Amino acid sequence: MKAGWRPQKPVRHLLLAAGAAGLLLAVISCGTTRQAVVLPDVPGAKYIGAAECEQCHDELCRGFKTSEHSRLFAKGNNSKNYGCESCHGPASLHEDSGGETKPPYSFTAGRPQPTGAGARLPLAAARAIETVCYSCHVDVRGQFNLPNHHPVPEGRMTCIQCHPPHSGVAFAGGGTRAMSQNDNCLQCHPSQSGPFVFEHDAVRESCTTCHSPHGSINAKMLVERNANLCLKCHFQQPAPGGAGILIGGIDHTTKLSQGTCWSAGCHEAVHGSRVSPTLRF
């Protein structure tokens, strides 16, 4: 190669394009690992900081310090002590009125917002709650747009029925423990709790083993639409000699073509049974 050789223009353009694509990919990769919370801007109201909230709401603030949402307290002067107001909005009018005027995003009973400079949400309480939650949980908003979902978008449920925002982990059952998650679901679905003589082990593990809690493209909010759901736990293997398919050591060759495990008349008692060890009914 001769000294001072330079690549031709098309080659240089290709190299520059490749370098720009790599840089863009690096920026996107880094950017998708973090999420910024943009505080709501409400005309006529100012941010006063969470320390002011504690003057009246001391018990609530004391519990909030151990909650997952307390991580909204960011470092730096630009977002100092904005934990409470990250969800409830600037609370200066609320403080100046001695609590008679509710914060811009308030979900409890009280005197309505003034129609003047103070902002007033034109939303019912249920819709207002989900709107605030969606500001950060955009992935959950997408799940609620799927065909089968809990009736949060319709206003018949709110996010905080399952996810208390002010204390501990943001889960009504008490954390990531499977049985606590189940207890949360069984508040509205008590018939699935049994007691059963023959239990389904998946129910012991967690309702979310089979169900997507916010929304799914599948009926009954299942994570899979067919027998693949069952095969995630129940191992499938070829019969000796390759003459059939065994599931749980039982020949299922002819049964697999009859429908899903729970709709083919074989295992319809998917949550548990009082009479059938194979959960047939």
N, C-alpha and C positions, 0 to 999 in steps of 0.2 A: 504494500500500500504506500502510495507516495506521501511524502511529508506535506502537511497542510491540507490534506484531503478533507473535504466536507461533503456530507450527504446531499444529494440532490433535493430540490424543493419538495417534490411529492413525499420523499422519505422523511424530510424534516417535519412536514405538516402532519404526517402520520405519527411520528414520535411525539410531537406536541399534543396531538389529540389524545394519544394514549396516556401521556402524563397528566393531562387535564382530567381525563376520566378517572384515573387512579386517585387524584386529589379529591375529586367530587365524591367518590366512593368512600374515602377516608372520612370526609366531613359528615356524610350521611350516617356512616357507621357510628361515629362518635355522637352525632346529634340524636340518634334514636335511643340512646341509653339513658337520656335524661329528659325530664319534662318540667317546663316552667309554668308556674301558677301566676296568671295575670289577674291582679286584684281588680275588682269591679270599680268603675268610675261612676259615682252617683252625684248628679248636680245638687248643690246646696248642702252636701254632707262632707265631712272630713274624717280622716282616720285619726283615732285617738290612742291606739295601742292597747294591747291586751291587759296591761297593768291597770288601766282604768276600769275594764270590765270586772276585774277581780274585787273592786270595792263593794259591789253589790252581789255579784254572782260568785262568792268565794268558794262555796262547796262545789259548784260546777267546774270552776277553774282548777280547783285542787285535783279533781278527778281527771281533768283534761291533760294535766302534765304527764300522766302515765299512758295516755292514749296514743294510738298510731297517728292520729291526725295532728298531734303536737309537733310532728316533724315538719309541719308547715312553717314553723318558726325558722326563718332563714337567717343566715349571718349577714352582717352588713347593715348600713344605715338605710338602704333603699327599701328594706322590708323588715325593719326592726319591730318585733313584737306584734306582728300582724296576724297571729294565729287565729283568733276568734273572728276577726274581720275578713279573713280570707274567704269564709263562707257566708258570713252575715252582712258583709258590706260595711262601709264607714259608719261609725256609730255616734258621731257628734250630736246629731239631732236627738237621738235616743237618750244620751247623757244629759243634754241641756234641758230636756223636758222632764227629767226625773224618772224616766222609764215609761212615761205615758205614751210617747210615740215609739212605735216599734222600730227596730233596725230595718234597713231596706230589704234584707232577706231574713224574714222572721216567720217561724212556722208554728207559733203558739197563739192562744187567744190574747187579745189586747186591743187598745184603741188603734184604729186604722191610720195609715200614713196620711199626712196632710197632702192636699192636692196642689200646693204651691211649689216652693223650691225643693222641698223634700221629695225624694222619689217614691213612687207607689207602684208596686208590681201589679200589672193587670192579669194576674194568674191566680188560679185556685191554689190552695196550699200544696196539694199533691204534685201539681205540675211545677210549682216553684221549687220544691225540694229536688225533684229530679233534674231540673234545669241547673241548679247549683252543683249537684253532684257530677253532672255531665261535663262541667267545666274542666275537670281533671280526669275523670274516668271516661274518656272518649271511646275506649274499646268496648266498654259495657254498653254505651249508647248504641253502638253498632249491633251488639248482640240482641238488644231489645227491638231492633228493627227486623229481626228474622221472623219468619212466619209463625213460629210457635214460641211464646214467651209468657212470662208472668205479666199480669195486667198492670204494670207500672205506667207504660205510655198512655193507657186509657184512664189513668187517674184512680184506679180502684185499689192500688197498693202504693206504698212509698218505699224509697230505698231504706229509710231508717227503721222500718219494721224488721229487717234482717240485719242491718248494719248500724248499730248505735254509734253516733259520731263522737261522743264526748268523753268516753272513758274506756280504758282497756283496749283490747284488740277490736277492730271494727267488725265484729261478728256477734250477733245476739246470742249464739250458743256458747260463747266463751272462748273462742280461739280456733286453732286449726285441729284440735282433737276431733276425730271422726264422729264419736258419739255426740259431742256437743253440736256439731253441724247437723246431725240427724235430729236432735231435739229441737233445733230451730225449725227445720222443715215440718216436723210432726205437730207443731202448733196449729198448722192449717190443714195438715194431712194426717189426722189421727188414726184413720182406718188402716194405714200402712204400718202402724206400730205393733200390731198383734195384741196379745201374745200369741205366738205360734208354737205348735208342737215341733214342727220341722221348719227351721229358720233358713233363710237364704243368706249365706255368708257375706254376699255383697252388701246387704243391708247393714250388717254389722260394721263393715268397713266405712262406708259413707254413701249417702244418697247420690253424691256427685260421681260415684263410680259409674253410674248408668245415666244420670241426668245432668244436663247443662243448666245451671241454676238461673241464668238470666235469659237465655233464648237459644233456639236451635232450629235448623232447617227440618229436623225430623219430628214426627208426631210424638206427643208426650214429652217433648224436650229431651229426647234420648240423644246420647253422644254418637250412636251409630243407628242406622235405620233397619238393619236386618240381623241375621244370625251372627254377623261379625262382632256384635256387641257381646254376645255370650262367649264367643271364641277368644275374647281377650283374656278370659280367666280359665275357661274349660278347654283343655288342650286337645287338639285334633291330630290324629295320627293314622297312617294307613294300617289296615288289618294285615296280619301275617299273610304273605304271599301276594299282597297288593289287591286282594279281592273286594275290599270295601274300605269304609272310613269308620274309625272308632273315635268316640268322644266319651271320656270317662270310662273307658274299657268296654263300652256298649256299642254295638253296630248301629250306626246312624245312616247308612248308605241310602236307603230308600226314604228316610224321613226328612232329609235335608231339602228335598225337592218339594215338600208339602207346604212350605212357608217358613216364617220365622219360628224360633223355638217356642215363643209364647203365643203364637196365633195358629199353630198347626194342630192344636188339641193335645199337646204333649206336656208343656210346662206353663200352664196359664196362671198359676198362683205364684207370680214372680217374686212377691215380697215375702211369702211364707205360706205354709199350709198347716191346717190342724189335723189332716187325715192322710196326706200323701207324702211319703218321703222323697218322691221325685218331683214334688211341687206341681203335680198334674192339675189339681183343682183344690 
